[in-house]
């Protein structure tokens, strides 16, 4: 899938539409208001669900995805690698430089606030912007959609919902503000789109075709047939 096909996909349409709609609460609601509202509506089943779904945004997942794609398709592995590099640069610039030390909800609300926490989840206090887990979660969802897009609209909806749940989990678990999640989602998509745009510039069409039809698995099979 090239960048033009990605832009025409149902997945991108869902992302674009939700991004436009969700921009309103991000801009209109005062910082902390939406987060408190969400925090006051905790349920055991949601505590359990979001405690684990948020792990899709862990950097380890991207590393595993890269390893899987090496055995599945070199092109997807390269796309994942570019995405990792781009999102690492973006998140590091904002989180570790431009907004270093910025308070997360826990520190922002203070000790006197009555807050709900999920058991077993360590809640952090600083470096809130952007949400790194959301960046990774949206990148993982976009890469998975590109890899398994043959199922059409069903795949678009499924991976869109996965990405959205990872993002929402960061607010539900009191790890981030809504604006952090919004920026993280944007950075995650930008990282994948950058890969789709950069690979055709770095490699000619014939080489890209070879990447798409080769993997470590095909290399291993070739070695077996030669012996």
Order of alpha helices (4+ residues) and beta strands (2+ residues): alpha-alpha-alpha-alpha-alpha-alpha-alpha-alpha-alpha-alpha-alpha-alpha
